[in-house]
Amino acid sequence: MNENYSDKKLVALTFDDGPNLDTTPKVLDILEEYGVVATFFLIGKFINEDTKAVMARQLELGCEISNHSWNHNFMNEYTAREIQDEITKTNDKIIETVGVTPRFFRPPYISLSDTMYESIDLPFICGINCLDWDNTVSAERRTQLVLDNIKDGDIVLLHDLSGNKNTVDALGDIISGLLDDGYTLVTVSQLFELKGVDPNVKYKLWSNTGD
């Protein structure tokens, strides 16, 4: 990314709850079609020999892999040791499977506690929410919620969870709408780097680099 991005509007698409063999590959197909990247927050227990190829493809396309816990439970109810175990197991599994170390963490259900902040040595990421985990929210509504609320420096919270057809159906319109509006799509790491913002702030939940 040697190009000058100082005058460009930047946004990071992110996807939670993979990897899987049905929705994640469809998301990757659309990202590849548009030539854009995203960041995937993975659930550790879903990483296995079957999903390894999906993760490898994420990296081949220039996407980023980060940590969404091992079991996807309400970690605000966990002890420090339980929290650390969730993060370490997931990080270790990602490193073992595709050789990259996650740089960010998204809390399951965006549940938070001081113990979580004190026990996890990664920046906490949220994002603007288009309710795409809710099956009753149509693809058109998901697209509208993103495009009507987007601003420079935003992180967009989406889900590639198994069976999430409406987000797959919305994704092309979301991407084309962002591109038409002059946005450049980057990974979360690139977003902070290009905005010149250090994400390593304790007790901070990021949805926009200007927050």
Backbone hydrogen bonds, N-H to C=O, Kabsch-Sander energy under -0.5 kcal/mol:
donor,donor_aa,acceptor,acceptor_aa,energy
5,Y,3,E,-0.7
8,K,5,Y,-1.8
9,K,182,G,-0.7
11,V,184,T,-2.0
12,A,154,D,-2.2
13,L,11,V,-0.5
14,T,156,V,-1.9
15,F,39,T,-2.4
16,D,158,L,-1.8
17,D,41,F,-1.1
18,G,41,F,-0.5
26,K,22,D,-0.7
27,V,23,T,-2.3
28,L,24,T,-2.4
29,D,25,P,-2.3
30,I,26,K,-1.7
31,L,27,V,-2.5
32,E,28,L,-2.7
33,E,29,D,-2.2
34,Y,30,I,-2.0
35,G,31,L,-0.9
36,V,31,L,-2.2
39,T,13,L,-2.3
40,F,64,E,-3.3
41,F,15,F,-3.2
41,F,39,T,-0.5
42,L,40,F,-0.8
42,L,66,S,-2.6
43,I,18,G,-2.8
44,G,42,L,-0.6
44,G,69,S,-2.6
45,K,70,W,-1.8
46,F,43,I,-1.7
47,I,44,G,-1.9
48,N,46,F,-0.6
52,K,48,N,-1.2
55,M,51,T,-2.0
56,A,52,K,-2.5
57,R,53,A,-2.0
58,Q,54,V,-2.0
59,L,55,M,-1.9
60,E,56,A,-2.3
61,L,57,R,-2.0
62,G,59,L,-1.6
63,C,58,Q,-2.4
64,E,38,A,-2.1
66,S,40,F,-3.4
67,N,104,F,-2.3
68,H,42,L,-2.4
75,M,73,N,-1.4
77,E,74,F,-1.5
78,Y,75,M,-1.7
83,I,79,T,-2.5
84,Q,80,A,-2.6
85,D,81,R,-2.1
86,E,82,E,-2.0
87,I,83,I,-1.9
88,T,84,Q,-2.9
89,K,85,D,-2.5
90,T,86,E,-1.4
91,N,87,I,-2.9
92,D,88,T,-3.0
93,K,89,K,-2.1
94,I,90,T,-2.4
95,I,91,N,-2.7
96,E,92,D,-2.7
97,T,93,K,-2.0
98,V,94,I,-2.8
99,G,94,I,-0.7
99,G,95,I,-1.6
100,V,94,I,-0.6
105,F,123,P,-2.4
106,R,67,N,-2.3
110,I,107,P,-2.2
111,S,108,P,-2.1
117,Y,113,S,-2.0
118,E,114,D,-2.5
119,S,115,T,-1.4
120,I,116,M,-1.6
121,D,119,S,-0.6
122,L,120,I,-0.8
124,F,204,K,-0.8
125,I,105,F,-2.6
126,C,206,W,-3.9
128,I,155,I,-3.1
130,C,157,L,-0.9
134,D,131,L,-1.7
135,N,133,W,-0.7
137,V,134,D,-2.0
138,S,136,T,-0.7
142,R,138,S,-2.3
143,T,139,A,-2.3
144,Q,140,E,-2.3
145,L,141,R,-2.7
146,V,142,R,-1.8
147,L,143,T,-2.7
148,D,144,Q,-2.6
149,N,145,L,-0.6
149,N,146,V,-0.8
150,I,146,V,-1.3
153,G,10,L,-3.0
154,D,10,L,-0.5
154,D,151,K,-1.8
155,I,207,S,-2.4
156,V,12,A,-3.1
157,L,128,I,-2.8
157,L,155,I,-0.5
158,L,14,T,-1.9
158,L,156,V,-0.7
160,D,16,D,-1.8
164,N,161,L,-2.1
165,K,163,G,-2.4
167,T,164,N,-0.6
168,V,164,N,-1.4
169,D,165,K,-2.8
170,A,166,N,-1.6
171,L,167,T,-1.9
172,G,168,V,-0.6
174,I,170,A,-2.4
175,I,171,L,-2.9
176,S,172,G,-2.7
177,G,173,D,-2.2
178,L,174,I,-2.2
179,L,175,I,-2.8
180,D,176,S,-2.6
181,D,177,G,-1.3
182,G,179,L,-1.7
183,Y,178,L,-2.6
184,T,9,K,-2.9
186,V,11,V,-2.2
191,L,187,T,-2.4
192,F,188,V,-2.1
193,E,189,S,-2.3
194,L,190,Q,-3.3
195,K,191,L,-1.7
196,G,192,F,-0.7
196,G,193,E,-0.9
197,V,192,F,-2.6
201,V,199,P,-2.2
204,K,201,V,-0.9
206,W,124,F,-2.5
206,W,204,K,-0.5
209,T,153,G,-1.8
211,D,208,N,-1.8
